[in-house]
Amino acid sequence: MLSSSVYSLPKLLGGQYMLTSILRETADTVVYTATQKDMRREVVVETLRLKRMADPFKVQAFLETARLQTSVGGKFIATVLELLYAEDTWHIARERIQSPPLDELLEAGERGSAASLCELMLTLIRNCIKYDMMGVDSAPFSLQNAHFMGLGFRLDNLVRAGKRDSQTSRRDIQNAARELLPKIDHASPFAHDMEVLLNNILRYSHWTELVPLDIYAEFIRMQLLIMRG
C-alpha cells in the first residue's frame, strides 16, 4: 500500500516550493500541488520517493524523464520549470496549467462542440506524431490531461523515460475518441460528422493500422469544414 506522502504537509522544499496537497502518486513518485514563492504562482512538483534513491535505474529513469519533458515543452504542453535536488531526493517542478481538466467540465454537464473536440484531437495527434518522430514514451492520455484555454487546449506533460511502443499513439488517440464520443454536443454544427469520425477511429484494430498522420489529415478536413460552415 502506498504511503500518502513523502513529506508532512505543508512542506517548504528547497526554500522555494511550498508543497500543499497531493495530486496523485505511484509506486515511484508523489505529485504535489505547490506554490513557487519567488514567482507567486501555482506549480506541480513530482518527487522521487526516498526509498527509490537506492535504485540507480529508478534515479536514471527519473532524470531522463525530466530531460525529455524539458525537450518537448512548448505552446501546447505544460513546461518543466526546474529539476531540483533537495531533502535527499530529486524533484521535477512543472507549470500548473491554470484551467480545470476537461473531464471535470464534462462531468459537470458541459458538452463539447464539434469545433472544440476537433481542436483537442488536432492538439493530441500533433503531439503523438512528434513523440513518434522522437521515439519517446508517454504515459496514457485521458481527458483529465487536457485543459481548455478558451481558444484552444493545453495538455499535461506525459512524456517519460523509455522506448516508445508502436501502439502508443493508437492507444492515446483511441482513448480520446472513446471518452469524447458520449460528450459531443449534438446541437453543435457538424456534430454528426464528428461522431462518425470518432467511431471510425475506434474501429481500427491491431490488424488494421491506425496512422496518426492520416487521422490528423481527417481532422484538418473536419476543421476546414467547420470553419467554412
Sine and cosine of phi, psi and omega as CSV:
sin_phi,cos_phi,sin_psi,cos_psi,sin_omega,cos_omega
0.00,0.00,0.69,-0.73,-0.04,-1.00
-0.97,0.24,0.61,-0.79,0.15,-0.99
-0.96,0.28,0.41,-0.91,-0.10,-0.99
-0.97,0.24,-0.30,0.96,-0.06,-1.00
-0.24,-0.97,0.45,-0.90,0.18,-0.98
-0.97,0.24,-0.51,0.86,-0.09,-1.00
-0.80,-0.60,0.34,-0.94,0.22,-0.97
-0.98,0.19,0.72,-0.69,-0.08,-1.00
-0.97,-0.24,0.51,-0.86,-0.05,1.00
-0.95,0.30,0.38,-0.93,-0.05,-1.00
-0.62,-0.79,0.78,-0.63,0.08,-1.00
-1.00,0.00,0.86,-0.50,-0.09,-1.00
-0.95,-0.32,0.84,-0.55,0.05,-1.00
0.88,0.48,0.38,0.93,-0.01,-1.00
0.93,0.37,0.17,0.99,-0.15,-0.99
-0.75,-0.67,-0.62,0.79,-0.12,-0.99
-0.92,-0.39,0.88,-0.48,0.05,-1.00
-1.00,-0.05,0.96,-0.27,0.01,-1.00
-0.97,0.24,0.75,-0.66,-0.11,-0.99
-0.86,-0.51,-0.54,0.84,0.00,-1.00
-0.38,-0.93,0.19,-0.98,-0.02,-1.00
-0.99,-0.17,0.78,-0.63,0.10,-1.00
-1.00,0.06,-0.74,0.68,0.00,-1.00
-0.26,-0.96,0.23,-0.97,0.03,-1.00
-0.53,-0.85,0.46,-0.89,0.09,-1.00
-0.80,-0.61,-0.04,-1.00,0.03,-1.00
-0.90,0.44,-0.41,0.91,-0.08,-1.00
-0.96,-0.27,-0.46,0.89,-0.12,-0.99
-0.67,-0.74,0.29,-0.96,0.17,-0.98
-0.79,-0.61,0.74,-0.68,0.01,-1.00
-0.95,-0.30,0.82,-0.57,-0.06,-1.00
-0.93,-0.37,0.47,-0.88,0.33,-0.94
-0.99,0.12,0.54,-0.84,-0.06,-1.00
-0.43,-0.90,0.23,-0.97,0.11,-0.99
-0.87,-0.49,0.79,-0.62,0.08,-1.00
-1.00,0.09,0.90,-0.45,-0.17,-0.98
-0.88,0.48,-0.77,0.64,-0.11,-0.99
-0.89,0.45,-0.63,0.78,-0.06,-1.00
-1.00,-0.06,-0.20,0.98,-0.02,-1.00
0.80,0.60,0.76,0.65,0.01,-1.00
-0.73,-0.68,0.43,-0.90,0.05,-1.00
-0.98,0.18,0.67,-0.74,0.02,-1.00
-0.67,-0.74,0.07,-1.00,0.21,-0.98
-0.87,-0.49,0.57,-0.82,0.01,-1.00
-0.80,-0.60,0.85,-0.53,0.06,-1.00
-0.98,-0.19,0.81,-0.58,-0.12,-0.99
-0.90,-0.43,0.76,-0.65,0.11,-0.99
-0.97,0.26,0.81,-0.59,-0.02,-1.00
-0.85,0.53,0.62,-0.78,-0.07,-1.00
-0.83,0.56,-0.63,0.78,-0.04,-1.00
-0.93,0.37,-0.33,0.95,0.01,-1.00
-0.99,0.15,-0.25,0.97,0.02,-1.00
-0.91,0.42,-0.33,0.94,0.03,-1.00
-0.98,0.17,-0.16,0.99,-0.02,-1.00
-0.96,-0.27,0.96,-0.28,-0.07,-1.00
-0.88,0.48,-0.47,0.88,0.01,-1.00
-0.95,0.32,-0.61,0.79,0.05,-1.00
-0.92,0.39,-0.66,0.76,0.02,-1.00
-0.90,0.44,-0.72,0.69,0.00,-1.00
-0.87,0.49,-0.68,0.74,0.00,-1.00
-0.90,0.43,-0.63,0.78,0.00,-1.00
-0.91,0.42,-0.70,0.71,-0.01,-1.00
-0.92,0.38,-0.60,0.80,0.04,-1.00
-0.92,0.38,-0.61,0.80,0.07,-1.00
-0.87,0.50,-0.69,0.72,0.03,-1.00
-0.87,0.49,-0.69,0.72,-0.01,-1.00
-0.89,0.45,-0.71,0.70,-0.04,-1.00
-0.93,0.37,-0.66,0.75,0.02,-1.00
-0.89,0.45,-0.58,0.82,0.05,-1.00
-0.90,0.43,-0.60,0.80,-0.09,-1.00
-0.97,0.26,-0.33,0.94,-0.06,-1.00
-0.95,-0.32,0.00,1.00,0.00,-1.00
-0.90,0.44,0.30,-0.95,0.02,-1.00
0.27,-0.96,-0.44,-0.90,-0.11,-0.99
-0.86,0.51,-0.61,0.80,-0.13,-0.99
-0.96,-0.28,-0.01,1.00,-0.10,-1.00
-0.79,-0.61,0.63,-0.78,0.05,-1.00
-0.84,0.54,0.69,-0.72,-0.11,-0.99
-1.00,0.01,0.66,-0.75,0.15,-0.99
-0.98,0.20,0.78,-0.62,-0.04,-1.00
-1.00,-0.06,-0.60,0.80,-0.12,-0.99
-0.21,-0.98,0.59,-0.80,0.25,-0.97
-0.98,-0.21,0.84,-0.54,-0.18,-0.98
-0.80,-0.60,0.72,-0.70,0.14,-0.99
-0.96,-0.28,0.88,-0.48,-0.01,-1.00
-0.38,-0.92,0.46,-0.89,0.04,-1.00
0.81,0.59,0.60,0.80,0.10,-0.99
0.94,0.34,0.32,0.95,0.09,-1.00
-0.45,-0.89,0.05,-1.00,-0.06,-1.00
-0.99,-0.17,0.48,-0.87,0.00,-1.00
-0.63,-0.77,0.58,-0.81,0.14,-0.99
-0.92,-0.40,0.87,-0.48,0.09,-1.00
-1.00,-0.10,0.79,-0.61,-0.02,-1.00
-0.79,-0.62,0.43,-0.90,0.14,-0.99
-0.82,0.57,0.64,-0.77,0.16,-0.99
-0.98,-0.22,0.90,-0.43,-0.06,-1.00
-0.91,0.41,0.81,-0.59,-0.13,-0.99
-1.00,0.04,0.91,0.42,0.07,-1.00
-0.32,-0.95,0.61,-0.79,-0.01,-1.00
-0.88,0.47,0.51,-0.86,0.08,-1.00
-0.87,0.49,0.55,-0.84,-0.06,-1.00
-0.88,0.47,-0.57,0.82,-0.02,-1.00
-0.88,0.47,-0.57,0.82,0.03,-1.00
-0.92,0.38,-0.65,0.76,0.01,-1.00
-0.90,0.44,-0.68,0.73,-0.04,-1.00
-0.95,0.32,-0.60,0.80,0.03,-1.00
-0.92,0.38,-0.42,0.91,0.02,-1.00
-0.98,0.18,0.00,1.00,0.07,-1.00
0.93,-0.37,-0.15,0.99,0.06,-1.00
-0.91,0.41,0.46,-0.89,0.10,-0.99
-0.79,-0.61,0.51,-0.86,-0.08,-1.00
-1.00,-0.09,0.77,-0.64,0.10,-1.00
-0.93,0.36,0.35,-0.94,0.05,-1.00
-0.85,0.53,-0.60,0.80,-0.02,-1.00
-0.90,0.43,-0.70,0.71,-0.04,-1.00
-0.95,0.32,-0.63,0.78,0.02,-1.00
-0.93,0.38,-0.56,0.83,0.08,-1.00
-0.89,0.45,-0.68,0.73,0.02,-1.00
-0.89,0.46,-0.66,0.75,0.03,-1.00
-0.89,0.45,-0.73,0.68,-0.03,-1.00
-0.90,0.45,-0.61,0.79,0.05,-1.00
-0.89,0.45,-0.67,0.74,0.02,-1.00
-0.90,0.44,-0.72,0.69,0.00,-1.00
-0.89,0.45,-0.75,0.66,-0.07,-1.00
-0.92,0.39,-0.58,0.81,0.06,-1.00
-0.86,0.51,-0.66,0.75,0.04,-1.00
-0.93,0.36,-0.63,0.78,0.04,-1.00
-0.85,0.53,-0.70,0.72,0.01,-1.00
-0.89,0.45,-0.68,0.74,0.02,-1.00
-0.88,0.47,-0.71,0.71,-0.03,-1.00
-0.93,0.37,-0.58,0.81,0.08,-1.00
-0.87,0.49,-0.69,0.73,-0.01,-1.00
-0.91,0.41,-0.61,0.79,0.01,-1.00
-0.99,0.17,-0.34,0.94,-0.03,-1.00
0.95,0.30,0.48,0.88,-0.03,-1.00
-0.98,-0.21,0.57,-0.82,-0.01,-1.00
-0.98,0.18,0.31,-0.95,0.08,-1.00
-0.49,-0.87,0.54,-0.84,0.05,-1.00
-0.93,0.36,0.41,-0.91,-0.03,-1.00
-0.85,0.53,0.68,-0.74,0.01,-1.00
-1.00,0.04,0.63,-0.78,0.20,-0.98
-0.59,-0.81,0.10,-0.99,-0.09,-1.00
-0.92,0.39,-0.29,0.96,0.08,-1.00
-0.94,0.35,-0.23,0.97,0.00,-1.00
-0.99,-0.10,0.05,1.00,0.01,-1.00
-0.93,-0.36,0.67,-0.74,-0.04,-1.00
-0.78,-0.63,0.85,-0.52,-0.01,-1.00
-0.98,0.17,0.82,-0.58,-0.10,-1.00
-0.94,-0.34,0.29,0.96,0.02,-1.00
1.00,-0.08,-0.83,0.56,0.00,-1.00
-0.95,-0.31,0.07,1.00,-0.02,-1.00
0.14,-0.99,-0.23,-0.97,-0.04,-1.00
-0.85,-0.52,0.51,-0.86,0.22,-0.98
-0.83,-0.55,0.54,-0.84,-0.10,-0.99
-0.89,-0.45,0.52,-0.85,0.13,-0.99
-0.88,0.47,0.45,-0.89,0.02,-1.00
-0.99,0.11,0.98,-0.21,-0.10,-1.00
-0.98,-0.21,0.07,1.00,0.00,-1.00
-0.90,0.44,0.61,-0.79,0.01,-1.00
-0.55,-0.84,0.29,-0.96,0.01,-1.00
-0.90,0.44,0.56,-0.83,0.04,-1.00
0.77,-0.63,0.28,-0.96,0.00,-1.00
-0.99,0.14,0.69,-0.73,-0.02,-1.00
-0.97,0.22,0.79,-0.62,0.05,-1.00
-0.98,0.19,0.51,-0.86,-0.04,-1.00
-0.91,0.41,-0.29,0.96,-0.02,-1.00
-0.99,-0.16,0.03,1.00,-0.09,-1.00
-0.90,0.43,-0.71,0.71,0.00,-1.00
-0.91,0.42,-0.66,0.75,0.06,-1.00
-0.84,0.54,-0.72,0.69,0.01,-1.00
-0.82,0.57,-0.76,0.65,-0.08,-1.00
-0.94,0.34,-0.66,0.75,-0.01,-1.00
-0.91,0.40,-0.67,0.74,0.01,-1.00
-0.95,0.32,-0.59,0.81,0.08,-1.00
-0.86,0.51,-0.71,0.71,0.00,-1.00
-0.90,0.44,-0.71,0.71,0.00,-1.00
-0.87,0.49,-0.67,0.75,-0.02,-1.00
-0.90,0.43,-0.66,0.75,-0.02,-1.00
-0.96,0.29,-0.55,0.83,-0.08,-1.00
-0.99,0.16,-0.48,0.88,-0.12,-0.99
-0.79,0.61,-0.75,0.66,-0.01,-1.00
-0.98,0.19,-0.02,1.00,-0.08,-1.00
-0.96,-0.29,0.16,0.99,-0.01,-1.00
-0.94,0.34,0.69,-0.72,0.14,-0.99
-0.99,0.15,0.98,-0.21,-0.10,-0.99
-0.95,0.30,-0.13,0.99,0.08,-1.00
-1.00,0.06,-0.16,0.99,-0.04,-1.00
-0.99,0.13,0.49,-0.87,0.03,-1.00
-0.86,0.52,0.66,-0.75,0.06,-1.00
0.92,0.39,0.36,0.93,0.03,-1.00
-0.89,0.46,-0.64,0.77,0.00,-1.00
-0.90,0.43,-0.66,0.75,0.03,-1.00
-0.88,0.47,-0.64,0.76,0.04,-1.00
-0.90,0.43,-0.67,0.74,0.02,-1.00
-0.87,0.50,-0.69,0.72,0.02,-1.00
-0.89,0.46,-0.69,0.72,-0.03,-1.00
-0.90,0.43,-0.69,0.72,0.02,-1.00
-0.91,0.42,-0.63,0.77,0.05,-1.00
-0.90,0.43,-0.61,0.80,0.04,-1.00
-0.89,0.45,-0.61,0.79,0.03,-1.00
-0.89,0.46,-0.64,0.77,-0.03,-1.00
-0.95,0.31,-0.29,0.96,0.00,-1.00
-0.98,0.19,-0.26,0.97,0.06,-1.00
-0.91,0.42,0.66,-0.75,0.03,-1.00
-0.83,-0.56,-0.05,-1.00,0.02,-1.00
-0.92,0.39,-0.23,0.97,-0.01,-1.00
-0.99,-0.17,-0.14,0.99,0.07,-1.00
-0.83,-0.55,0.87,-0.49,-0.15,-0.99
-0.95,0.33,0.76,-0.65,0.15,-0.99
-0.99,-0.13,0.91,-0.41,-0.03,-1.00
-0.98,-0.19,0.93,-0.37,-0.06,-1.00
-0.79,0.61,-0.62,0.79,-0.03,-1.00
-0.90,0.43,-0.61,0.79,0.03,-1.00
-0.93,0.38,-0.67,0.74,0.03,-1.00
-0.91,0.42,-0.62,0.78,0.06,-1.00
-0.85,0.53,-0.69,0.73,0.00,-1.00
-0.89,0.46,-0.59,0.81,0.03,-1.00
-0.90,0.44,-0.64,0.77,0.01,-1.00
-0.96,0.27,-0.51,0.86,0.12,-0.99
-0.89,0.46,-0.69,0.73,0.05,-1.00
-0.89,0.46,-0.65,0.76,0.04,-1.00
-0.88,0.47,-0.70,0.72,0.00,-1.00
-0.88,0.47,-0.68,0.74,0.03,-1.00
-0.90,0.43,-0.62,0.78,0.04,-1.00
-0.88,0.48,-0.70,0.71,0.00,-1.00
-0.91,0.42,-0.68,0.73,-0.02,-1.00
-0.90,0.43,-0.60,0.80,-0.02,-1.00
-0.98,0.21,-0.39,0.92,-0.04,-1.00
-0.98,0.22,0.00,0.00,0.00,0.00
